[in-house]
Amino acid sequence: MSKHVHWQARWLLGEAEGLALHDGGLRVRLVDGVGVAENALEIEQALAPVHGSHNATAMVKRLAREGAQLLIDPHSRGWRGGKPESTD
């Protein structure tokens, strides 16, 4: 079984706001159909001590793609989660 099985459960979506929020803190929005992590550097810095900086960068890129997939069509990817709390 993949270590990424049930990855959708780690996300909250605010479809009206166009925001995907990962339980690790990454915030992803769609920009021209591409997932853009609003706080990528912050999350990379948090992941680097445990996973190494090269892995942290790759992890954030993968998470940004996941967030984008869910924002584009959440139910086709098996998402069953809720909405994020306001980040205002």
OpenMM code with the backbone's topology and positions (N, CA, C; nanometers):
from openmm import Vec3, app, unit

residues = "MET SER LYS HIS VAL HIS TRP GLN ALA ARG TRP LEU LEU GLY GLU ALA GLU GLY LEU ALA LEU HIS ASP GLY GLY LEU ARG VAL ARG LEU VAL ASP GLY VAL GLY VAL ALA GLU ASN ALA LEU GLU ILE GLU GLN ALA LEU ALA PRO VAL HIS GLY SER HIS ASN ALA THR ALA MET VAL LYS ARG LEU ALA ARG GLU GLY ALA GLN LEU LEU ILE ASP PRO HIS SER ARG GLY TRP ARG GLY GLY LYS PRO GLU SER THR ASP".split()
positions = [
    Vec3(0.0840, -0.1176, 0.0000),
    Vec3(0.0000, 0.0000, 0.0000),
    Vec3(0.0890, 0.1245, 0.0000),
    Vec3(0.0526, 0.2243, -0.0788),
    Vec3(0.1288, 0.3481, -0.0891),
    Vec3(0.1236, 0.4273, 0.0412),
    Vec3(0.2329, 0.4966, 0.0713),
    Vec3(0.2333, 0.5818, 0.1900),
    Vec3(0.1430, 0.7044, 0.1708),
    Vec3(0.1001, 0.7267, 0.0481),
    Vec3(0.0137, 0.8406, 0.0194),
    Vec3(-0.1338, 0.8023, 0.0095),
    Vec3(-0.1668, 0.6789, 0.0459),
    Vec3(-0.3055, 0.6349, 0.0403),
    Vec3(-0.3906, 0.7260, 0.1302),
    Vec3(-0.5073, 0.7585, 0.0848),
    Vec3(-0.6017, 0.8461, 0.1553),
    Vec3(-0.5469, 0.9876, 0.1772),
    Vec3(-0.4627, 1.0328, 0.0862),
    Vec3(-0.4040, 1.1655, 0.0988),
    Vec3(-0.5094, 1.2755, 0.1017),
    Vec3(-0.6242, 1.2493, 0.0401),
    Vec3(-0.7293, 1.3510, 0.0331),
    Vec3(-0.7799, 1.3907, 0.1715),
    Vec3(-0.7759, 1.2975, 0.2663),
    Vec3(-0.8284, 1.3228, 0.4000),
    Vec3(-0.7476, 1.4289, 0.4748),
    Vec3(-0.6302, 1.4619, 0.4250),
    Vec3(-0.5447, 1.5600, 0.4928),
    Vec3(-0.5727, 1.7029, 0.4474),
    Vec3(-0.6727, 1.7210, 0.3615),
    Vec3(-0.7033, 1.8521, 0.3044),
    Vec3(-0.8412, 1.9016, 0.3466),
    Vec3(-0.8497, 2.0341, 0.3640),
    Vec3(-0.9772, 2.1043, 0.3778),
    Vec3(-0.9876, 2.1978, 0.2583),
    Vec3(-1.1089, 2.2115, 0.2041),
    Vec3(-1.1275, 2.2961, 0.0863),
    Vec3(-1.2238, 2.4091, 0.1140),
    Vec3(-1.1886, 2.5246, 0.0690),
    Vec3(-1.2777, 2.6391, 0.0650),
    Vec3(-1.2976, 2.6717, -0.0816),
    Vec3(-1.3892, 2.5996, -0.1450),
    Vec3(-1.4067, 2.6153, -0.2896),
    Vec3(-1.4471, 2.7578, -0.3268),
    Vec3(-1.5313, 2.8219, -0.2470),
    Vec3(-1.5733, 2.9589, -0.2762),
    Vec3(-1.4541, 3.0546, -0.2698),
    Vec3(-1.3620, 3.0270, -0.1780),
    Vec3(-1.2426, 3.1100, -0.1641),
    Vec3(-1.1306, 3.0638, -0.2567),
    Vec3(-1.1483, 2.9459, -0.3178),
    Vec3(-1.0447, 2.8898, -0.4027),
    Vec3(-0.9208, 2.8511, -0.3242),
    Vec3(-0.9408, 2.7990, -0.2033),
    Vec3(-0.8304, 2.7667, -0.1135),
    Vec3(-0.8342, 2.6207, -0.0729),
    Vec3(-0.7181, 2.5569, -0.0795),
    Vec3(-0.7001, 2.4218, -0.0250),
    Vec3(-0.6003, 2.4352, 0.0899),
    Vec3(-0.6361, 2.3813, 0.2058),
    Vec3(-0.5523, 2.3911, 0.3246),
    Vec3(-0.5135, 2.2509, 0.3699),
    Vec3(-0.3837, 2.2221, 0.3665),
    Vec3(-0.3319, 2.0915, 0.4090),
    Vec3(-0.3173, 2.0904, 0.5606),
    Vec3(-0.3305, 1.9747, 0.6217),
    Vec3(-0.3195, 1.9683, 0.7675),
    Vec3(-0.1786, 2.0011, 0.8171),
    Vec3(-0.0821, 2.0048, 0.7285),
    Vec3(0.0532, 2.0482, 0.7633),
    Vec3(0.0716, 2.1980, 0.7547),
    Vec3(-0.0345, 2.2702, 0.7155),
    Vec3(-0.0304, 2.4158, 0.7118),
    Vec3(-0.0166, 2.4777, 0.5747),
    Vec3(0.0111, 2.3988, 0.4717),
    Vec3(0.0285, 2.4546, 0.3376),
    Vec3(-0.1051, 2.5070, 0.2850),
    Vec3(-0.1027, 2.6295, 0.2309),
    Vec3(-0.2200, 2.6914, 0.1689),
    Vec3(-0.1966, 2.6981, 0.0186),
    Vec3(-0.2908, 2.6400, -0.0576),
    Vec3(-0.2770, 2.6326, -0.2029),
    Vec3(-0.3963, 2.6997, -0.2690),
    Vec3(-0.3668, 2.7816, -0.3686),
    Vec3(-0.4697, 2.8440, -0.4529),
    Vec3(-0.4383, 2.8108, -0.5987),
    Vec3(-0.5418, 2.8147, -0.6818),
    Vec3(-0.5215, 2.7956, -0.8256),
    Vec3(-0.4915, 2.9302, -0.8903),
    Vec3(-0.3876, 2.9323, -0.9711),
    Vec3(-0.3535, 3.0489, -1.0519),
    Vec3(-0.3352, 2.9978, -1.1934),
    Vec3(-0.4265, 3.0360, -1.2817),
    Vec3(-0.4245, 2.9881, -1.4204),
    Vec3(-0.4194, 2.8357, -1.4272),
    Vec3(-0.4953, 2.7706, -1.3404),
    Vec3(-0.5065, 2.6253, -1.3410),
    Vec3(-0.3909, 2.5513, -1.2753),
    Vec3(-0.2991, 2.6248, -1.2127),
    Vec3(-0.1826, 2.5644, -1.1474),
    Vec3(-0.1909, 2.5920, -0.9977),
    Vec3(-0.1600, 2.4921, -0.9184),
    Vec3(-0.1599, 2.5099, -0.7744),
    Vec3(-0.0398, 2.5911, -0.7298),
    Vec3(-0.0674, 2.6997, -0.6582),
    Vec3(0.0385, 2.7855, -0.6071),
    Vec3(0.0305, 2.7845, -0.4552),
    Vec3(0.1402, 2.7446, -0.3925),
    Vec3(0.1469, 2.7402, -0.2470),
    Vec3(0.1788, 2.8808, -0.1965),
    Vec3(0.0852, 2.9379, -0.1217),
    Vec3(0.1016, 3.0748, -0.0716),
    Vec3(0.2135, 3.0856, 0.0315),
    Vec3(0.2362, 2.9803, 0.1043),
    Vec3(0.3350, 2.9830, 0.2118),
    Vec3(0.4398, 2.8724, 0.1935),
    Vec3(0.4812, 2.8514, 0.0691),
    Vec3(0.5733, 2.7418, 0.0362),
    Vec3(0.7035, 2.7507, 0.1154),
    Vec3(0.7639, 2.8675, 0.1208),
    Vec3(0.8930, 2.8808, 0.1884),
    Vec3(0.8810, 2.8463, 0.3371),
    Vec3(0.7766, 2.8939, 0.3992),
    Vec3(0.7534, 2.8652, 0.5417),
    Vec3(0.7425, 2.7145, 0.5663),
    Vec3(0.6669, 2.6455, 0.4824),
    Vec3(0.6475, 2.5016, 0.4999),
    Vec3(0.7759, 2.4257, 0.4669),
    Vec3(0.8475, 2.4674, 0.3613),
    Vec3(0.9754, 2.4036, 0.3291),
    Vec3(1.0722, 2.4137, 0.4466),
    Vec3(1.0787, 2.5305, 0.5098),
    Vec3(1.1683, 2.5495, 0.6238),
    Vec3(1.1282, 2.4616, 0.7417),
    Vec3(0.9990, 2.4395, 0.7589),
    Vec3(0.9518, 2.3534, 0.8673),
    Vec3(0.9828, 2.2066, 0.8383),
    Vec3(0.9763, 2.1664, 0.7121),
    Vec3(1.0008, 2.0267, 0.6743),
    Vec3(1.1495, 1.9919, 0.6644),
    Vec3(1.2332, 2.0898, 0.6313),
    Vec3(1.3745, 2.0646, 0.6034),
    Vec3(1.4514, 1.9956, 0.7162),
    Vec3(1.4350, 2.0329, 0.8431),
    Vec3(1.5131, 1.9662, 0.9474),
    Vec3(1.4871, 1.8160, 0.9567),
    Vec3(1.3670, 1.7742, 0.9229),
    Vec3(1.3323, 1.6320, 0.9318),
    Vec3(1.3600, 1.5584, 0.8015),
    Vec3(1.3304, 1.6238, 0.6886),
    Vec3(1.3339, 1.5549, 0.5588),
    Vec3(1.4476, 1.5983, 0.4674),
    Vec3(1.5236, 1.6999, 0.5056),
    Vec3(1.6276, 1.7560, 0.4192),
    Vec3(1.5697, 1.8604, 0.3265),
    Vec3(1.6487, 1.9607, 0.2943),
    Vec3(1.5949, 2.0716, 0.2143),
    Vec3(1.5532, 2.0287, 0.0744),
    Vec3(1.6288, 1.9378, 0.0114),
    Vec3(1.5908, 1.8942, -0.1235),
    Vec3(1.4594, 1.8169, -0.1207),
    Vec3(1.4379, 1.7372, -0.0193),
    Vec3(1.3115, 1.6646, -0.0075),
    Vec3(1.1973, 1.7576, 0.0298),
    Vec3(1.2235, 1.8562, 0.1135),
    Vec3(1.1190, 1.9499, 0.1545),
    Vec3(1.0628, 2.0246, 0.0344),
    Vec3(1.1514, 2.0673, -0.0548),
    Vec3(1.1069, 2.1371, -0.1759),
    Vec3(1.0193, 2.0463, -0.2607),
    Vec3(1.0617, 1.9223, -0.2795),
    Vec3(0.9827, 1.8266, -0.3587),
    Vec3(0.8493, 1.7971, -0.2917),
    Vec3(0.8484, 1.7883, -0.1597),
    Vec3(0.7242, 1.7603, -0.0869),
    Vec3(0.6242, 1.8741, -0.1058),
    Vec3(0.6713, 1.9979, -0.0982),
    Vec3(0.5818, 2.1124, -0.1153),
    Vec3(0.5274, 2.1161, -0.2577),
    Vec3(0.6101, 2.0838, -0.3559),
    Vec3(0.5621, 2.0799, -0.4948),
    Vec3(0.4523, 1.9743, -0.5105),
    Vec3(0.4748, 1.8560, -0.4520),
    Vec3(0.3732, 1.7498, -0.4603),
    Vec3(0.2452, 1.7934, -0.3921),
    Vec3(0.2573, 1.8543, -0.2761),
    Vec3(0.1382, 1.8993, -0.2033),
    Vec3(0.0636, 2.0081, -0.2806),
    Vec3(0.1371, 2.0964, -0.3462),
    Vec3(0.0716, 2.2004, -0.4271),
    Vec3(-0.0077, 2.1367, -0.5411),
    Vec3(0.0483, 2.0319, -0.6027),
    Vec3(-0.0255, 1.9600, -0.7093),
    Vec3(-0.1505, 1.8938, -0.6519),
    Vec3(-0.1372, 1.8319, -0.5351),
    Vec3(-0.2537, 1.7683, -0.4712),
    Vec3(-0.3629, 1.8720, -0.4450),
    Vec3(-0.3247, 1.9845, -0.3863),
    Vec3(-0.4224, 2.0891, -0.3563),
    Vec3(-0.4918, 2.1377, -0.4818),
    Vec3(-0.4148, 2.1541, -0.5893),
    Vec3(-0.4729, 2.1979, -0.7164),
    Vec3(-0.5707, 2.0945, -0.7696),
    Vec3(-0.5339, 1.9671, -0.7621),
    Vec3(-0.6237, 1.8607, -0.8088),
    Vec3(-0.7565, 1.8671, -0.7357),
    Vec3(-0.7499, 1.8886, -0.6070),
    Vec3(-0.8735, 1.8933, -0.5284),
    Vec3(-0.9553, 2.0178, -0.5593),
    Vec3(-0.8899, 2.1292, -0.5840),
    Vec3(-0.9631, 2.2512, -0.6177),
    Vec3(-1.0284, 2.2408, -0.7552),
    Vec3(-0.9633, 2.1730, -0.8474),
    Vec3(-1.0183, 2.1588, -0.9824),
    Vec3(-1.1404, 2.0676, -0.9816),
    Vec3(-1.1299, 1.9531, -0.9178),
    Vec3(-1.2419, 1.8582, -0.9153),
    Vec3(-1.2287, 1.7685, -0.7928),
    Vec3(-1.2710, 1.8165, -0.6781),
    Vec3(-1.2454, 1.7444, -0.5529),
    Vec3(-1.3070, 1.6056, -0.5454),
    Vec3(-1.4242, 1.5893, -0.5970),
    Vec3(-1.4927, 1.4619, -0.5785),
    Vec3(-1.4402, 1.3525, -0.6710),
    Vec3(-1.3801, 1.3906, -0.7827),
    Vec3(-1.3196, 1.2892, -0.8688),
    Vec3(-1.1934, 1.2320, -0.8054),
    Vec3(-1.1349, 1.3037, -0.7103),
    Vec3(-1.0128, 1.2584, -0.6430),
    Vec3(-1.0436, 1.1944, -0.5081),
    Vec3(-1.1711, 1.1738, -0.4783),
    Vec3(-1.2076, 1.1033, -0.3568),
    Vec3(-1.2120, 1.1882, -0.2314),
    Vec3(-1.2122, 1.3207, -0.2466),
    Vec3(-1.2129, 1.4090, -0.1300),
    Vec3(-1.3467, 1.4002, -0.0580),
    Vec3(-1.3443, 1.3896, 0.0730),
    Vec3(-1.4651, 1.3815, 0.1533),
    Vec3(-1.4606, 1.4783, 0.2717),
    Vec3(-1.3627, 1.5685, 0.2699),
    Vec3(-1.3364, 1.6554, 0.3848),
    Vec3(-1.4296, 1.7734, 0.3959),
    Vec3(-1.3911, 1.8637, 0.4834),
    Vec3(-1.4706, 1.9818, 0.5124),
    Vec3(-1.4068, 2.1069, 0.4584),
    Vec3(-1.4576, 2.2210, 0.5064),
    Vec3(-1.4106, 2.3509, 0.4644),
    Vec3(-1.3123, 2.4043, 0.5679),
    Vec3(-1.2110, 2.4784, 0.5214),
    Vec3(-1.1151, 2.5354, 0.6152),
    Vec3(-1.1773, 2.6504, 0.6927),
    Vec3(-1.1206, 2.6769, 0.8095),
    Vec3(-1.1620, 2.7950, 0.8837),
    Vec3(-1.1045, 2.9158, 0.8113),
    Vec3(-1.1660, 3.0295, 0.8309),
    Vec3(-1.1207, 3.1520, 0.7652),
    Vec3(-0.9769, 3.1820, 0.8040),
    Vec3(-0.8950, 3.2264, 0.7054),
    Vec3(-0.7563, 3.2631, 0.7336),
    Vec3(-0.7407, 3.4132, 0.7422),
    Vec3(-0.8513, 3.4855, 0.7484),
    Vec3(-0.8458, 3.6331, 0.7572),
    Vec3(-0.8005, 3.6795, 0.8926),
] * unit.nanometer
topology = app.Topology()
chain = topology.addChain("A")
for resn in residues:
    res = topology.addResidue(resn, chain)
    for name in ("N", "CA", "C"):
        topology.addAtom(name, app.Element.getBySymbol(name[0]), res)
